[in-house]
Amino acid sequence: MLTPWPMTTRIDIRFADLKAQGRAALVTFVTGGDPDYAHSLAILKALPKAGADVIEIGVPFTDPMADGPAIQAAGLRALHAGQTLNKTLQLVREFRADDDTTPIVLMGYYNPIYVHGVDKFLVEAKQAGVDGLIVVDLPPEEDDELCLPALKSGLNFIRLATPTTDAKRLPKVLSNTAGFVYYVSITGVTGAAAPSAVNVGPAVARIKGHTHLPVAVGFGVRDAASAKAIASVADGVVVGSALVEAVRLSLHEGKATERTVADVVALVEDIAAGVRGAKRGAA
């Protein structure tokens, strides 16, 4: 069984605390800078109180190949509003001014990091208060590019496993993973159909047979009921497309309204109640 990298981040601490409490983590994804910088920061600051245990911030990119329509649209809104990688790091810095305990994960694609400069990015991300990275277009064969430097700098590098990650491939995927494993419960892009706990449970157990790391499950979780079902069999529940869709539905002519932050907060509160109400099973 693979052993996690020897580090302790806010992610490691949070999952250990929640395991001791006997419940799953709620991992919330929002796109940095959506629908604009000020409202994005307000949403981030409101998430922990609403029930988010871990926050993933999407770094907008012009070619988001793994994202479904909702997150693609959020990325375009953010880019049109002037969001950049530098501004995403600034979001983290401003969030950290009031919250030094909630784990922050940056999720996105390698190109913006490569253009920024890997070494420079890792230093700035660590200084800003980032705890982990999910870079969806860097396979294990490219670990020298970013994964290993990130791990050496003290950042968790979180890898995705899918229903098509077979027994031969899984150990390779997990070899340099840290923080948690993100299990993509259904094939396809983000925002697809809701996952089934009946199918997810055995998949989580299979992954946990190869690693001591927590397993968080995402793709398709959009309400309290689906979150509660997944929380009964996994260490974490990831919700993303539903939250960025809540942002979109709150807008008027593409601009934020007084509903924007409130609607996201209300949805997170509802989903968090589902996660906290789950009866733990195989996880």
N, C-alpha and C positions, 0 to 999 in steps of 0.2 A: 504494500500500500504506500502511495506517495505521501511524503511528509511536506507540509507547507514550508515556505521560505522562512528563515529565522528572523522575523520582524514582528513588531506589534504596532498596528495602526489603529485609528479610530474604528475602522471596519472590523478588525479582529476583536476589539474590546466590545463593540456593540453586539456582534453576533454571540459572543460568549455570555454577555449579560442577559440577552434574550433567551438563550438556551437554558440558563439558570432559572429564568422566570417560566419556562415551559411554553413559550409561544414563538411563532414565526415573526420575522421582520417584514415590515412594509417598506418596499423600495419604490420610491416614486421617481419617474423620469419627467423632466420638463426641458424644453429647448431653450438654451441660453439666448436672451435677447428677444424672446417672443412674448408679446407682440411688439414690445419696445424695451429698452434697457430698464427704465424706471419700474414698469409693471413686472418685468421679469424678476427684478430684485425683490420687489414686494411679495411676489409669489414665493420665492425661495425662502424669505425670512418667515413667512407664515406656515410653511410646510411642517416643520417639527411640531409646533403646537397643535396642528391639525391631525397629527398622528404618524407622520413619516419618520421612519427609523433610519433610513439611508436615503440620500438624495443623489440621483444621477442627473447630470447636466449635459444635455446634448450640445456639441459644438457644431454650429451650422456649417454645411458644406454644399458646394454646388452640384455634386454628383452622389447623392446618398443612396447607393444601390441596394442596401439592405433594408431601407425604410419604406413603409407603406405610405399611402396618400396623405394620411393625417400628419405624420411627422415630417414628410417632405414639404407639405404646405407650411408647417410651423417653421422649418428651416428657411424657406423662402421669405416668409414674413420677417424673420429675424435679420436675414441678410439685407433685405430692402430697408430695414430700419437702421442699418449700419453696423450690425454685430460682427465682431471679428474674434479671433482666438485671444488677442490681447484683452479685449473687452470681456470675454468669458472668464479669463483669469481675474480680471478686476471684480467681476461679480462675486467670485469666491472670496476675494480679499474683503469686500464689503460685508458679505455674509458672516465671515469669521470675526468681524468686529463685535458682533453680538452673540455668536454661537461658536464655541470652541470644542464642542463634543459631537455634534451630528456629522457622521461620515459623508464625505463628498467624493463622488466618482465622476470623472469626465468621460463621456462616451462619444465616439465619433470615428473619424477616418484618419489615415496616416498622413495624407497629403498636407493638410495645414500644419501638422507638427513638423514634417520634413522641411517644409518651406521656412518655418520659423527657426529651425535648427534644433535637433534633438537635445543636445546638451543644454542649450539655453532654455529650452522648454521645460526640461526636467527640474532645473534649478528654480525657475520661476513658479512652476506648478507646486513644488514642495514648499516654497516660501509663501505662496498664496494660501496654502492650507488644503490642497488637494490630497486625498488619501489613496486613490486608485484610478486606474485607467481601463477602459474597454475600447479597444481599437479593432473594429469588426473586419477590416480587410488585411490584417496581418496574421497569416497562419503560423503555426509553430515552426515551420521551416525557416521563417524570417525572424526568429527570436533575437538574433544579434542586432537587428535594426533598432528596436525600441524596448522589447520585453525585458531582456537581460539588463540593459542600462537602467530601466525604470526600477526593477527589483533591487539593483545595487544601490540606487538612490533612496530606497526606503518607501517606494510606492508599490501598492499591490497592483499586479497585472492580472486582470480578471478575464478569463477565457469563456467563450460560449461553447456549449455542447448541444447537439440537436438529436432528434429521433434517428437520424441517419448516421450518427457517430457510432460506428460499430466497435466491437471488443478489441479489434486490432488497432484502431485509430485512437480510442479513448485515452490510453496511457500517454500517448504523444501529446494529445490536447492538454492533459492535466499536468504534464511534466514541469512546467514553469508557471503554473497558475498559483495565485495567492489572493487572499481575502475571501472570496467565495467563487463558486462555479455558477455561471448563469446558464440555466437549462432553457433553451428555446423549445417550448413544449409542442409546437406544431411547425411543420415545414412551410416555407414561404416568407413573406415580408411581414413587418410589424403591422398590428391592427387586424389580423385575420381572425378567424372564428375562435370562440372561447375553448380553452383546453379542458380536458376531462380528468378529474382526479383519479378515475379508475385507470387511465392510461399513464398519468403522471407518476403515481405512487411507485410502480415497479421501475420506471425509468430513474427516478431519484435514488431508489435503493441500489440500482445497478451502478450508478455513478459513485455513490458513497462506498461501494465495495472497492473502489480504487483510490479514494482520497479521504483525508480527515476533514477537508474543508466543508463548510456549509454549502447547501445547494439552494439557490433561489430560482424560482420558476416564473417565466414571463411569456409574453406574446398572447394577446387575446383576453387578458383579465381586464374587465371593465366595470365591475360593480361589486357590491358587498357579497352577493351570493357566490359568484365565481371565485372571489378572493378567499372567502371562508373555506370553500372546498379545497383549494390548492394549499392553503395554510395548514390544513389537517395532515398533509403528506409531505410538505417541504419545509425547509428552514427559512425561506423567504418568498415573498410574493412581489413580483415586479409589475407595476402599472405605469404605462406610458401613453399609448395612443388615446386612451380615454381622457387623460388630463389635457393633452394638447388639443383635443377636440373640444373640450370644455372651454378652453381659451378662445378657440375659433367662434364658437356659438355665442360667446359673450360680446363679440366685436360689433361695432356699427360702422359700416362703410370702411372696414379694415382697420379701424382704430379702437383702442381700448375704451371701455366704459366703466362705470362704477360697479358693474357686475363682474368684471374680469377676475379680480383676485378672489372675490367672495364665492364665485361659482366653483373655482378650482378648490378652494378651501372646503366648501361644503361636500364636494365629491370625495376628497381625501378623507374627511371625517367619517363619511359613510362607509367607505372601503376599509378604513382602519378599524371601525367597529366590527366589520365582518372578520377581519384577520384576528382580532382579539377574542372573538367569540368562537373560534375554531377549536374543536377537540383534537388534540394531537394524536397522530397515529404512528405511521412508520418513520417519520423524520427524526 
